[in-house]
Amino acid sequence: MFELNEILLLVVPLVLLHYGLAVYCIVDILRNGPKNLNRTAWILLVLLFQFFGSVAYLLAGRKGSANDQGSGDP
């Protein structure tokens, strides 16, 4: 069976990445503002639906993403 140390070595980095992603998204929302919805709605989504809210913000709500800049074609 797994020992507690082995489990902690697997879980702790994942938890840190998880919360780090949420903090990054919230800071980005507060600094740059989202391109759709409003700040309060995005912050609530990130906090309530932790991982999925953060990923949704990075894919759909972030200003200045590659989708916003266009490809240069008319």
Secondary structure by P-SEA (a helix, b strand, c coil): cccaaaaaaacaaaaaaaaaaaaaaaaaaaacccccccaaaaaaaaaaaaaaaaaaaacccccccccccccccc
